[in-house]
Amino acid sequence: MDDRTASGVAHLQAAARELIAAARTFLDVAEDLVDDPQAVSTVLDGLGGLGDVVRGRTGASTSSESPTTSDAQRVERIVVE
């Protein structure tokens, strides 16, 4: 095996080890959440708040209503034959 191939394999092995470590950490957190229902509520509240921030920054509507006529008029449909 040449040096470049050996280096590539070493990098892939290191990346695989990092993925395994990340998965272990994720599973530890998941186990903690299963053991503590209050923690689940806290995490879900935090995710909901994050969703609100994202919707606020993107201008996405929190309403479940259908688009208004003015929204539909902004779309131009081009027929290609």
N, CA, C and O atoms as a MOPAC input file, in Angstrom:
PM7 MOZYME 1SCF
protein

 N      0.85200 1    -1.17000 1     0.00000 1
 C      0.00000 1     0.00000 1     0.00000 1
 C      0.90000 1     1.23500 1     0.00000 1
 O      1.85400 1     1.31900 1     0.77300 1
 N      0.57900 1     2.20800 1    -0.89100 1
 C      1.40200 1     3.42000 1    -0.92800 1
 C      1.00200 1     4.37400 1     0.20400 1
 O      0.01800 1     4.13800 1     0.90500 1
 N      1.76800 1     5.44300 1     0.37100 1
 C      1.55500 1     6.37100 1     1.48700 1
 C      0.19900 1     7.05300 1     1.43200 1
 O     -0.44600 1     7.23500 1     2.46500 1
 N     -0.24400 1     7.43600 1     0.22800 1
 C     -1.54200 1     8.11900 1     0.10600 1
 C     -2.68300 1     7.19200 1     0.48100 1
 O     -3.62900 1     7.60700 1     1.15100 1
 N     -2.60200 1     5.94900 1     0.05600 1
 C     -3.64100 1     4.98100 1     0.39000 1
 C     -3.66500 1     4.71900 1     1.88900 1
 O     -4.73100 1     4.68000 1     2.50500 1
 N     -2.48500 1     4.53900 1     2.47200 1
 C     -2.39100 1     4.30900 1     3.91400 1
 C     -2.93700 1     5.50400 1     4.68500 1
 O     -3.62600 1     5.33400 1     5.69100 1
 N     -2.63600 1     6.69900 1     4.22200 1
 C     -3.14000 1     7.90700 1     4.87000 1
 C     -4.66500 1     7.97400 1     4.75900 1
 O     -5.35400 1     8.32300 1     5.71800 1
 N     -5.17500 1     7.63700 1     3.58400 1
 C     -6.63000 1     7.64200 1     3.39800 1
 C     -7.33400 1     6.65100 1     4.30300 1
 O     -8.37200 1     6.96000 1     4.88800 1
 N     -6.76400 1     5.45600 1     4.41800 1
 C     -7.33000 1     4.44000 1     5.30700 1
 C     -7.28000 1     4.91400 1     6.76000 1
 O     -8.23700 1     4.71300 1     7.50800 1
 N     -6.19400 1     5.52900 1     7.15900 1
 C     -6.07000 1     6.03900 1     8.53000 1
 C     -7.12400 1     7.09900 1     8.81800 1
 O     -7.71200 1     7.11600 1     9.89900 1
 N     -7.36300 1     7.98200 1     7.85800 1
 C     -8.38300 1     9.01700 1     8.03600 1
 C     -9.77700 1     8.39900 1     8.12900 1
 O    -10.59000 1     8.82600 1     8.94800 1
 N    -10.05200 1     7.41000 1     7.30600 1
 C    -11.35000 1     6.73500 1     7.36600 1
 C    -11.55200 1     6.02300 1     8.69500 1
 O    -12.64700 1     6.04100 1     9.25500 1
 N    -10.49400 1     5.39600 1     9.19700 1
 C    -10.58400 1     4.73800 1    10.49700 1
 C    -10.84400 1     5.75200 1    11.60700 1
 O    -11.65200 1     5.50000 1    12.50100 1
 N    -10.17400 1     6.87900 1    11.55300 1
 C    -10.38100 1     7.92100 1    12.55700 1
 C    -11.80800 1     8.45300 1    12.48600 1
 O    -12.44300 1     8.67700 1    13.51600 1
 N    -12.30800 1     8.65200 1    11.27400 1
 C    -13.67600 1     9.13700 1    11.10900 1
 C    -14.67400 1     8.11700 1    11.63400 1
 O    -15.66100 1     8.48800 1    12.26900 1
 N    -14.43400 1     6.84400 1    11.37800 1
 C    -15.32400 1     5.78800 1    11.87500 1
 C    -15.33400 1     5.76800 1    13.39900 1
 O    -16.38500 1     5.60200 1    14.01900 1
 N    -14.15400 1     5.93800 1    14.00000 1
 C    -14.08500 1     5.97200 1    15.47000 1
 C    -14.85900 1     7.17700 1    16.02900 1
 O    -15.52600 1     7.06400 1    17.05700 1
 N    -14.77000 1     8.31400 1    15.35700 1
 C    -15.51900 1     9.50000 1    15.79100 1
 C    -17.02400 1     9.26900 1    15.67800 1
 O    -17.78200 1     9.66000 1    16.56600 1
 N    -17.45300 1     8.63600 1    14.59300 1
 C    -18.88100 1     8.32200 1    14.44000 1
 C    -19.35900 1     7.37600 1    15.52600 1
 O    -20.45700 1     7.54700 1    16.05600 1
 N    -18.55600 1     6.38900 1    15.86100 1
 C    -18.91500 1     5.45000 1    16.92400 1
 C    -19.01400 1     6.17500 1    18.26000 1
 O    -19.94200 1     5.93600 1    19.03200 1
 N    -18.06000 1     7.05600 1    18.53300 1
 C    -18.09700 1     7.83200 1    19.78500 1
 C    -19.33000 1     8.72800 1    19.83900 1
 O    -19.96600 1     8.84700 1    20.88600 1
 N    -19.66800 1     9.35600 1    18.72100 1
 C    -20.85600 1    10.21000 1    18.67000 1
 C    -22.11800 1     9.38300 1    18.89700 1
 O    -23.02500 1     9.81600 1    19.60800 1
 N    -22.17900 1     8.20600 1    18.30300 1
 C    -23.34900 1     7.33500 1    18.47800 1
 C    -23.48000 1     6.90500 1    19.93400 1
 O    -24.58600 1     6.86500 1    20.47300 1
 N    -22.35800 1     6.58300 1    20.57400 1
 C    -22.40500 1     6.20100 1    21.99100 1
 C    -22.93000 1     7.34800 1    22.84300 1
 O    -23.76000 1     7.13900 1    23.72800 1
 N    -22.44800 1     8.55900 1    22.57700 1
 C    -22.90500 1     9.72500 1    23.32500 1
 C    -24.39400 1     9.95300 1    23.11300 1
 O    -25.12900 1    10.22500 1    24.06200 1
 N    -24.83400 1     9.84100 1    21.87100 1
 C    -26.25600 1    10.00600 1    21.56400 1
 C    -27.08700 1     8.96900 1    22.31600 1
 O    -28.13200 1     9.30100 1    22.87500 1
 N    -26.63400 1     7.72400 1    22.33300 1
 C    -27.37000 1     6.67500 1    23.03200 1
 C    -27.38300 1     6.91000 1    24.54100 1
 O    -28.37900 1     6.61100 1    25.20000 1
 N    -26.29500 1     7.44000 1    25.09600 1
 C    -26.27200 1     7.78000 1    26.52400 1
 C    -27.31400 1     8.84000 1    26.83600 1
 O    -28.03200 1     8.73800 1    27.83100 1
 N    -27.39800 1     9.85500 1    25.99000 1
 C    -28.39400 1    10.91400 1    26.18800 1
 C    -29.79800 1    10.34300 1    26.04200 1
 O    -30.68300 1    10.66500 1    26.83400 1
 N    -30.00700 1     9.50100 1    25.03800 1
 C    -31.32200 1     8.88300 1    24.84000 1
 C    -31.71100 1     8.05500 1    26.06000 1
 O    -32.86600 1     8.08400 1    26.48500 1
 N    -30.76500 1     7.32500 1    26.62000 1
 C    -31.04600 1     6.52600 1    27.81000 1
 C    -31.42400 1     7.42100 1    28.99200 1
 O    -32.34100 1     7.10300 1    29.75000 1
 N    -30.72100 1     8.53100 1    29.14400 1
 C    -31.05100 1     9.47800 1    30.21100 1
 C    -32.45900 1    10.02300 1    30.03300 1
 O    -33.19200 1    10.18600 1    31.00900 1
 N    -32.84000 1    10.30500 1    28.79800 1
 C    -34.17900 1    10.82500 1    28.54500 1
 C    -35.24900 1     9.79700 1    28.85800 1
 O    -36.31200 1    10.14300 1    29.37300 1
 N    -34.98100 1     8.54300 1    28.55400 1
 C    -35.93900 1     7.48300 1    28.86100 1
 C    -36.09900 1     7.33300 1    30.36400 1
 O    -37.20500 1     7.09700 1    30.84900 1
 N    -35.00900 1     7.46900 1    31.10500 1
 C    -35.04900 1     7.31500 1    32.55500 1
 C    -35.68900 1     8.49900 1    33.26700 1
 O    -36.15400 1     8.35500 1    34.39700 1
 N    -35.72200 1     9.67100 1    32.62500 1
 C    -36.24000 1    10.88300 1    33.27500 1
 C    -37.27900 1    11.56100 1    32.38500 1
 O    -36.92500 1    12.34900 1    31.50800 1
 N    -38.57200 1    11.25500 1    32.60800 1
 C    -39.62900 1    11.84200 1    31.76900 1
 C    -39.63800 1    13.37500 1    31.79000 1
 O    -40.00400 1    13.99600 1    30.79200 1
 N    -39.24800 1    13.98600 1    32.89200 1
 C    -39.19800 1    15.45100 1    32.96400 1
 C    -38.16400 1    15.99400 1    31.98600 1
 O    -38.35900 1    17.06300 1    31.40700 1
 N    -37.08100 1    15.27400 1    31.79900 1
 C    -36.05300 1    15.69500 1    30.85400 1
 C    -36.60300 1    15.67800 1    29.43200 1
 O    -36.26800 1    16.54500 1    28.62600 1
 N    -37.44400 1    14.69800 1    29.12300 1
 C    -38.06600 1    14.63300 1    27.79200 1
 C    -38.88600 1    15.88300 1    27.55700 1
 O    -38.81500 1    16.49200 1    26.49000 1
 N    -39.66700 1    16.26600 1    28.56300 1
 C    -40.49700 1    17.47200 1    28.44100 1
 C    -39.62800 1    18.71000 1    28.21900 1
 O    -39.96400 1    19.56700 1    27.40200 1
 N    -38.53300 1    18.80300 1    28.93200 1
 C    -37.62900 1    19.94800 1    28.78900 1
 C    -37.02400 1    19.99500 1    27.39400 1
 O    -36.94700 1    21.05800 1    26.77900 1
 N    -36.59400 1    18.83500 1    26.89600 1
 C    -36.00300 1    18.77600 1    25.55400 1
 C    -37.03400 1    19.15100 1    24.50100 1
 O    -36.73200 1    19.90700 1    23.57800 1
 N    -38.25600 1    18.62700 1    24.63100 1
 C    -39.29600 1    18.94000 1    23.64800 1
 C    -39.67200 1    20.41900 1    23.68200 1
 O    -39.91700 1    21.02300 1    22.63800 1
 N    -39.71800 1    20.99700 1    24.87100 1
 C    -39.97800 1    22.43300 1    24.98400 1
 C    -38.87100 1    23.23000 1    24.29600 1
 O    -39.14100 1    24.21300 1    23.60600 1
 N    -37.62700 1    22.79800 1    24.48900 1
 C    -36.49900 1    23.47000 1    23.84900 1
 C    -36.56200 1    23.36100 1    22.33200 1
 O    -36.28700 1    24.32900 1    21.62400 1
 N    -36.92400 1    22.18400 1    21.83400 1
 C    -37.05100 1    22.00600 1    20.38800 1
 C    -38.19200 1    22.85300 1    19.82800 1
 O    -38.08900 1    23.40100 1    18.73000 1
 N    -39.28100 1    22.95600 1    20.59400 1
 C    -40.38700 1    23.80600 1    20.16200 1
 C    -39.95900 1    25.26300 1    20.07800 1
 O    -40.31600 1    25.96700 1    19.13400 1
 N    -39.19400 1    25.71400 1    21.06800 1
 C    -38.68000 1    27.08100 1    21.04300 1
 C    -37.74000 1    27.30600 1    19.87000 1
 O    -37.76100 1    28.36600 1    19.24500 1
 N    -36.92100 1    26.31600 1    19.57400 1
 C    -36.02700 1    26.41200 1    18.42600 1
 C    -36.83500 1    26.50300 1    17.13400 1
 O    -36.49600 1    27.27500 1    16.23800 1
 N    -37.89900 1    25.71700 1    17.04300 1
 C    -38.77200 1    25.78700 1    15.86600 1
 C    -39.39900 1    27.15900 1    15.71700 1
 O    -39.52000 1    27.67100 1    14.60400 1
 N    -39.80300 1    27.76600 1    16.84200 1
 C    -40.37600 1    29.12000 1    16.79400 1
 C    -39.35600 1    30.12600 1    16.27600 1
 O    -39.69400 1    31.01000 1    15.48900 1
 N    -38.10900 1    29.99100 1    16.71500 1
 C    -37.05500 1    30.89800 1    16.26000 1
 C    -36.83400 1    30.74100 1    14.75300 1
 O    -36.71300 1    31.73000 1    14.03000 1
 N    -36.78500 1    29.50500 1    14.29500 1
 C    -36.56800 1    29.24400 1    12.86800 1
 C    -37.72200 1    29.81100 1    12.04700 1
 O    -37.50100 1    30.45500 1    11.02200 1
 N    -38.95000 1    29.57000 1    12.49800 1
 C    -40.10500 1    30.12000 1    11.76700 1
 C    -40.06500 1    31.64300 1    11.75300 1
 O    -40.40600 1    32.25800 1    10.74300 1
 N    -39.65600 1    32.25500 1    12.85000 1
 C    -39.56900 1    33.70800 1    12.90400 1
 C    -38.51900 1    34.26400 1    11.95400 1
 O    -38.73700 1    35.30900 1    11.34100 1
 N    -37.39700 1    33.59200 1    11.82200 1
 C    -36.32400 1    34.07500 1    10.94700 1
 C    -36.62000 1    33.83400 1     9.47900 1
 O    -36.17200 1    34.59400 1     8.62100 1
 N    -37.37600 1    32.77200 1     9.18100 1
 C    -37.66400 1    32.46800 1     7.78200 1
 C    -38.95900 1    33.10300 1     7.32300 1
 O    -39.27100 1    33.09200 1     6.13200 1
 N    -39.71400 1    33.65400 1     8.25300 1
 C    -40.98800 1    34.25700 1     7.88900 1
 C    -42.07300 1    33.22800 1     7.63600 1
 O    -43.11900 1    33.55600 1     7.07600 1
 N    -41.84100 1    31.98900 1     8.04200 1
 C    -42.83300 1    30.93100 1     7.84500 1
 C    -44.01800 1    31.18300 1     8.76000 1
 O    -43.86200 1    31.63100 1     9.89600 1
 N    -45.17700 1    30.89600 1     8.25900 1
 C    -46.39700 1    31.09300 1     9.01600 1
 C    -46.60100 1    29.94900 1     9.98400 1
 O    -46.27700 1    28.80100 1     9.67900 1
 N    -47.14100 1    30.26200 1    11.16000 1
 C    -47.47900 1    29.21800 1    12.11300 1
 C    -48.93000 1    28.81300 1    11.96000 1
 O    -49.40500 1    27.92800 1    12.67100 1
 N    -49.64000 1    29.45100 1    11.04100 1
 C    -51.04700 1    29.15300 1    10.81600 1
 C    -51.17900 1    27.94900 1     9.90500 1
 O    -50.34600 1    27.72500 1     9.02600 1
 N    -52.23300 1    27.17600 1    10.12300 1
 C    -52.46700 1    26.00800 1     9.27600 1
 C    -53.44800 1    26.33200 1     8.15300 1
 O    -53.90500 1    25.42800 1     7.45400 1
 N    -53.77700 1    27.61200 1     7.97200 1
 C    -54.69900 1    28.01100 1     6.92000 1
 C    -54.05000 1    27.86900 1     5.55700 1
 O    -52.82500 1    27.86800 1     5.43500 1
 N    -54.89100 1    27.74800 1     4.52100 1
 C    -54.37100 1    27.64900 1     3.16700 1
 C    -53.88900 1    29.01900 1     2.70200 1
 O    -54.30300 1    30.03400 1     3.26000 1
 N    -53.02900 1    29.06700 1     1.69900 1
 C    -52.51500 1    30.34900 1     1.21600 1
 C    -53.63700 1    31.24300 1     0.69700 1
 O    -54.64700 1    30.76600 1     0.17900 1
 N    -53.44000 1    32.52400 1     0.84600 1
 C    -54.43400 1    33.46500 1     0.35400 1
 C    -54.30200 1    33.62000 1    -1.14900 1
 O    -53.34200 1    33.13900 1    -1.75000 1
 N    -55.26500 1    34.29200 1    -1.74900 1
 C    -55.23600 1    34.50100 1    -3.19200 1
 C    -53.99000 1    35.27300 1    -3.60200 1
 O    -53.37600 1    34.97000 1    -4.62600 1
 N    -53.61000 1    36.28200 1    -2.79400 1
 C    -52.42400 1    37.06300 1    -3.15100 1
 C    -51.16800 1    36.19600 1    -3.15100 1
 O    -50.26600 1    36.41200 1    -3.96000 1
 N    -51.10300 1    35.20700 1    -2.23800 1
 C    -49.96200 1    34.29100 1    -2.23500 1
 C    -49.94400 1    33.46900 1    -3.51300 1
 O    -48.87900 1    33.25700 1    -4.09400 1
 N    -51.09800 1    33.00500 1    -3.95800 1
 C    -51.17100 1    32.16600 1    -5.15500 1
 C    -50.82700 1    32.97500 1    -6.40300 1
 O    -50.30900 1    32.41000 1    -7.36600 1
 N    -51.10100 1    34.28800 1    -6.41400 1
 C    -50.83600 1    35.11600 1    -7.58200 1
 C    -49.34000 1    35.37000 1    -7.77600 1
 O    -48.92600 1    35.78600 1    -8.85800 1
 N    -48.54000 1    35.13200 1    -6.76900 1
 C    -47.09200 1    35.34400 1    -6.89800 1
 C    -46.39700 1    34.20500 1    -7.65100 1
 O    -45.21700 1    34.31100 1    -7.98500 1
 N    -47.12000 1    33.12400 1    -7.91500 1
 C    -46.53700 1    31.98500 1    -8.60400 1
 C    -46.90500 1    32.06400 1   -10.07200 1
 O    -48.08200 1    32.14100 1   -10.42600 1
 N    -45.89900 1    32.04600 1   -10.91600 1
 C    -46.14400 1    32.07200 1   -12.36300 1
 C    -45.94300 1    30.67100 1   -12.89700 1
 O    -44.88200 1    30.07400 1   -12.71700 1
 N    -46.94800 1    30.15400 1   -13.54300 1
 C    -46.86800 1    28.81800 1   -14.11600 1
 C    -46.54800 1    28.92900 1   -15.60000 1
 O    -47.23500 1    29.63500 1   -16.33800 1
 N    -45.52100 1    28.24400 1   -16.02800 1
 C    -45.09500 1    28.27600 1   -17.42800 1
 C    -45.29200 1    26.88000 1   -17.99200 1
 O    -44.73300 1    25.90500 1   -17.48900 1
 N    -46.09400 1    26.80000 1   -19.04600 1
 C    -46.35400 1    25.51200 1   -19.68700 1
 C    -45.28700 1    25.27500 1   -20.74000 1
 O    -45.06400 1    26.11500 1   -21.61200 1
 N    -44.63100 1    24.12700 1   -20.65500 1
 C    -43.60700 1    23.75900 1   -21.60400 1
 C    -44.12400 1    22.58600 1   -22.41300 1
 O    -44.48400 1    21.54800 1   -21.85700 1
 N    -44.16100 1    22.75300 1   -23.73000 1
 C    -44.67600 1    21.68400 1   -24.58500 1
 C    -43.59800 1    21.03800 1   -25.38100 1
 O    -43.86700 1    20.11700 1   -26.15300 1

